[in-house]
Amino acid sequence: MSHGLNIRPAVKGGLDFLSLGALVHRLDPGIIPFRKAHTCEIHVSGGEFNCSANLADCFGLSTGVASAMSRYPIGDLIAERVRAMGVKPFYKYFEHNGVNGPNMAAVYSDRGHGVRAPIVFYNRSNEAGALLKPGDFNWEEIFADGIRWFHSGGIFAALSETTGELIIEGMKAAKAAGAVTSLDLNYRAKLWNIWGGEERAVDTLARIVEHVDVLVGNEEDLQKGLGIQGADVEATSKLDSSAFVGMMDSVVKKFPNVKIVATTLREVHSTSRHTWSAVAWVNGQVYTAPQCELDVHDRVGGGDGFASGFFYGLLNGESPEAAIRLGWAHGALLTTFPGDTTMATLDQVRAFAKGGSARIQR
């Protein structure tokens, strides 16, 4: 196999994909800044969960999410959306005391427009997800009917001193069950800064990445999250993959177990206008997606959209070249929908991946 992954065949009743992470609800007043908002949409999200949701809803895979769930109306709302996306829940329950938690995290965002950039901030006070620790999930039971791919991310790892340890426990159990493992570095300085900053991030993420086959992250994620030296991120065009590719030797030297590293490439001309591509380093070979111009409706979740399509291609036995195009196409489509999770169909993704847009530049 050219990608070097040992992907198990699908088993009836088993899970194709399980993600471990915190579930959140995002309050979104659209293009109105939050301080002027009167109404907002509620989107259910979570960097790790989004991949499970996309793979179930668009790509038709059997997926699950291992997460914390607090018993109160916000928890009920989130649980309903998880079901609606067709994702099987594995929850560690917390009783909400009606006053201060444990809570389901809130993310506040406004979409920005044109020259005005989007803004994202959080209320993760007494978050149930941050309380998760090793021993909270019975992995053997969850994986009993088979597991093909296990995924987590840097957002979840950043929540507390115990969440990273739980990811390591989950990855070891998934490996023992024969699964491929992936991590989306998703480096969020705001989250890491609360309890130790870049130094703790590098230490925690390095111990996780020792158990990872497939890594998702751009140059900045690799530099800040893994402490790997690279070119000045600001110096080159965001669509030039050479800085990313140039870091691969260092990544593989530090983590010889990593077989694939992939990322989106995005040049932001304005909030509403991006040039979009993607690149994957697969066992020494580099694969690049085409470039296209995006008219962005809501950029949140685009990277998870890319990761989902890319993982689907690999799980579906397609070539690395086909997989990166599927990821690129699905991520592009995701930016045209409100919310963080997919509203695309597999036919739309395949058509776009083939070049079904007048705007693709060859």
C-alpha positions in Angstrom: 0.0 0.0 0.0 1.5 3.3 -1.0 0.2 5.2 2.1 1.8 2.7 4.5 -1.3 2.4 6.7 -2.7 -0.9 7.7 -6.5 -0.1 7.4 -8.8 -2.9 8.5 -11.8 -3.9 6.4 -15.2 -2.7 7.7 -16.9 -5.1 10.1 -20.7 -5.3 10.4 -21.6 -3.7 13.7 -18.2 -2.2 14.2 -17.1 1.4 14.1 -15.3 2.8 11.1 -14.2 5.9 13.0 -14.3 7.1 16.6 -13.3 10.6 17.8 -12.4 11.6 21.3 -13.0 15.2 22.2 -15.2 17.9 23.9 -18.5 18.8 22.5 -19.3 22.5 22.4 -22.1 24.8 21.2 -21.2 27.8 19.1 -23.4 30.9 19.3 -23.2 32.7 16.0 -24.9 36.1 15.3 -23.7 35.9 11.6 -22.0 39.0 10.3 -23.1 41.1 13.3 -20.3 41.5 16.0 -21.3 39.8 19.2 -21.4 43.1 21.2 -24.2 44.3 18.8 -26.1 41.0 18.5 -29.8 40.5 19.2 -30.2 36.9 18.0 -27.9 34.0 17.2 -27.8 30.6 15.6 -26.7 27.7 17.8 -24.2 25.3 16.1 -23.1 22.1 17.8 -19.4 21.5 17.2 -16.0 20.2 18.5 -12.9 19.9 16.4 -12.8 16.2 17.0 -16.6 15.5 16.8 -16.9 17.4 13.5 -14.9 14.7 11.8 -17.2 12.0 13.1 -20.3 14.0 12.1 -19.0 14.7 8.6 -18.0 11.1 8.0 -21.4 9.8 9.2 -23.6 12.4 7.5 -21.9 13.0 4.2 -19.7 9.9 3.7 -22.0 7.3 5.2 -19.5 5.7 7.6 -20.3 4.2 11.0 -18.9 6.7 13.5 -18.9 7.5 17.2 -17.8 10.1 19.6 -16.4 9.7 23.1 -17.1 12.8 25.1 -18.4 14.4 28.3 -22.1 15.1 28.6 -23.6 17.3 31.3 -27.2 16.7 32.2 -29.0 20.0 31.7 -30.8 21.6 28.7 -27.7 22.6 26.9 -26.4 19.1 27.1 -29.8 17.8 25.8 -29.5 20.2 22.9 -26.0 19.0 22.0 -26.9 15.3 22.4 -29.9 15.8 20.0 -27.6 17.2 17.3 -25.1 14.4 17.8 -27.9 12.0 17.1 -29.2 14.0 14.2 -25.7 13.7 12.5 -25.9 9.9 12.9 -23.0 9.7 15.3 -23.0 7.0 18.0 -22.4 8.6 21.5 -20.2 7.2 24.2 -20.7 9.7 27.1 -19.2 10.1 30.5 -22.1 11.9 32.3 -21.8 14.7 34.7 -24.7 16.1 36.8 -25.1 19.8 36.3 -25.9 21.6 39.6 -28.1 24.2 38.1 -25.8 27.0 38.9 -22.2 26.7 37.8 -21.8 23.4 36.1 -20.1 21.3 35.0 -20.9 23.0 31.8 -20.9 22.2 28.1 -18.5 24.8 26.6 -19.8 27.8 24.7 -17.9 29.2 21.7 -18.9 32.7 20.6 -18.1 33.9 17.1 -19.0 36.4 14.5 -18.4 35.7 10.9 -16.9 39.0 9.9 -17.2 40.2 6.3 -14.9 41.6 3.7 -12.1 43.5 5.4 -13.5 42.6 8.9 -12.0 39.4 10.2 -14.0 36.7 12.0 -13.7 36.7 15.8 -13.9 33.6 18.1 -13.8 33.6 21.9 -14.8 31.0 24.5 -16.5 30.4 27.8 -15.0 27.1 28.9 -15.5 27.8 32.6 -15.9 24.5 34.6 -16.2 22.6 31.4 -17.3 18.9 31.7 -14.9 18.0 28.8 -11.9 19.3 30.7 -12.7 16.9 33.6 -12.3 13.8 31.5 -9.4 11.6 32.5 -7.9 8.2 32.0 -10.2 5.4 33.2 -13.4 7.3 32.2 -14.1 5.1 29.1 -14.2 1.4 28.7 -12.2 1.2 25.5 -12.4 -2.6 25.2 -16.2 -2.4 25.3 -16.3 0.5 22.8 -14.0 -1.3 20.4 -15.5 -4.7 21.0 -17.2 -5.0 17.6 -14.2 -3.5 15.7 -12.6 -0.1 15.3 -10.8 1.0 12.1 -9.7 4.6 12.8 -9.3 6.6 16.1 -9.0 10.4 16.0 -8.4 13.1 18.5 -7.0 16.7 18.5 -5.0 19.4 20.0 -8.0 21.3 21.1 -9.0 18.5 23.5 -5.4 18.0 24.6 -5.3 21.7 25.5 -8.2 21.6 27.9 -6.6 20.3 31.0 -3.8 18.3 32.5 -5.8 15.1 32.2 -7.3 15.3 28.7 -3.9 14.7 27.0 -3.4 11.6 29.2 -6.8 10.3 28.2 -5.9 10.7 24.5 -2.8 8.6 25.0 -4.8 6.0 26.8 -7.4 5.9 24.0 -4.7 5.7 21.3 -2.9 2.8 23.0 -6.2 0.9 23.3 -7.1 1.7 19.6 -3.7 0.5 18.4 -4.1 -2.7 20.4 -7.5 -3.1 18.6 -5.8 -2.7 15.2 -7.0 0.9 14.4 -5.2 3.6 12.5 -4.7 6.7 14.7 -4.8 10.4 13.8 -4.4 13.7 15.5 -5.4 17.2 14.3 -2.9 19.5 16.0 -5.3 22.4 15.9 -2.9 24.6 17.9 -5.0 27.2 19.9 -2.7 29.5 21.9 -5.6 30.9 23.9 -6.4 27.4 25.3 -2.8 26.3 26.0 -1.9 29.7 27.7 -4.4 29.1 30.5 -2.3 26.3 32.0 1.3 26.3 30.8 1.6 27.8 27.3 3.8 26.6 24.4 6.2 24.6 26.6 3.4 22.4 28.1 1.8 22.1 24.6 5.1 20.8 23.1 5.6 18.3 25.9 2.0 17.0 25.9 1.6 16.8 22.2 4.9 15.1 21.7 3.8 12.3 24.0 0.6 11.9 22.1 2.2 12.0 18.6 4.3 9.0 19.5 1.1 7.0 19.1 -0.1 8.7 15.9 -0.1 7.4 12.2 -1.7 10.4 10.5 -1.1 14.0 11.5 -3.1 17.0 10.4 -1.6 20.4 10.9 0.0 23.4 9.1 3.5 24.8 9.5 2.4 26.9 12.5 0.8 23.9 14.2 4.0 21.9 13.7 6.2 24.7 14.9 4.2 25.7 18.0 2.6 22.4 18.8 5.5 20.1 18.2 8.4 22.5 18.7 9.8 21.7 15.3 11.9 24.5 13.6 10.7 25.7 10.2 10.8 28.6 7.9 9.3 31.9 9.0 5.5 31.2 8.5 4.8 34.8 7.5 7.5 35.0 4.9 6.1 32.8 2.2 2.8 32.7 0.3 0.2 30.7 2.2 -0.3 28.6 -0.9 3.3 27.7 -1.2 3.6 24.2 0.3 7.5 24.2 0.2 7.8 25.5 3.9 5.4 22.7 5.0 7.2 20.0 2.9 10.5 21.3 4.1 9.6 20.5 7.7 8.7 16.8 7.0 12.3 15.5 7.5 12.3 17.1 11.0 8.8 15.7 11.8 9.7 12.2 10.8 13.1 12.3 12.5 11.3 13.3 15.7 8.3 10.9 15.2 9.3 8.0 12.9 5.9 6.4 13.5 4.1 9.2 11.6 3.3 8.0 8.0 1.2 10.9 6.8 1.0 14.6 7.4 -1.6 16.7 5.7 -2.9 20.3 5.8 -5.0 22.8 4.0 -3.4 25.8 2.2 -5.4 29.0 2.4 -4.6 32.5 1.2 -7.1 34.9 2.8 -7.8 37.8 0.5 -10.7 39.0 2.5 -13.0 37.2 5.0 -15.4 36.4 2.2 -12.7 35.4 -0.4 -10.1 32.7 0.0 -7.9 30.8 -2.4 -7.9 27.2 -1.2 -5.7 24.2 -1.7 -4.3 21.3 0.3 -1.1 19.2 0.6 -0.3 15.8 2.0 3.1 14.2 2.7 2.5 10.5 2.4 5.4 8.1 3.2 7.9 10.4 1.5 5.7 11.4 -1.5 4.0 14.8 -1.7 0.5 15.2 -3.1 -1.1 18.6 -3.8 -4.7 19.4 -4.4 -5.7 21.9 -7.1 -6.4 25.6 -6.2 -9.8 27.1 -6.3 -11.3 30.4 -5.3 -13.8 30.2 -2.4 -16.7 32.6 -1.7 -16.8 31.9 2.0 -20.0 31.9 4.0 -18.7 30.5 7.3 -15.1 29.4 7.5 -15.3 27.6 10.9 -15.0 23.8 10.4 -13.3 24.0 7.0 -10.2 22.3 8.2 -12.2 19.6 9.9 -14.1 19.3 6.6 -10.8 18.7 4.8 -9.6 16.1 7.4 -12.9 14.2 7.1 -12.8 13.9 3.3 -9.1 12.9 3.4 -9.7 10.3 6.1 -12.7 9.0 4.1 -10.6 8.5 1.0 -8.0 6.5 2.9 -10.6 4.5 4.7 -12.3 3.8 1.4 -9.1 2.4 -0.1 -8.6 5.3 -2.6 -5.2 6.5 -3.7 -3.5 9.3 -1.7 -4.1 11.6 -4.6 -7.8 10.8 -4.7 -8.0 11.2 -0.9 -6.5 14.6 -0.8 -8.8 15.8 -3.6 -11.8 14.5 -1.6 -10.6 16.3 1.5 -10.0 19.5 -0.4 -13.4 19.3 -2.1 -15.3 18.6 1.1 -13.5 21.3 3.0 -14.3 23.8 0.2 -18.0 22.9 0.2 -18.1 23.1 4.0 -17.2 26.8 3.9 -20.4 27.5 1.9 -22.7 26.3 4.7 -23.5 27.8 8.0 -22.3 25.9 11.0 -19.3 23.7 11.7 -20.5 20.4 10.3 -21.3 19.2 6.8 -24.4 19.7 4.7 -22.8 18.3 1.5 -23.7 15.1 -0.3 -21.1 12.6 -1.4 -22.1 13.2 -5.0 -21.4 16.9 -4.6 -18.0 16.2 -3.1 -17.0 13.7 -5.8 -18.1 16.1 -8.5 -16.1 18.9 -7.1 -13.1 16.7 -6.5 -13.2 15.7 -10.2 -13.1 19.4 -11.1 -16.8 20.1 -11.3 -16.3 23.8 -10.9 -15.8 26.5 -13.5 -13.4 28.2 -11.2 -10.7 25.5 -10.7 -7.3 26.7 -11.9 -5.3 24.0 -13.4 
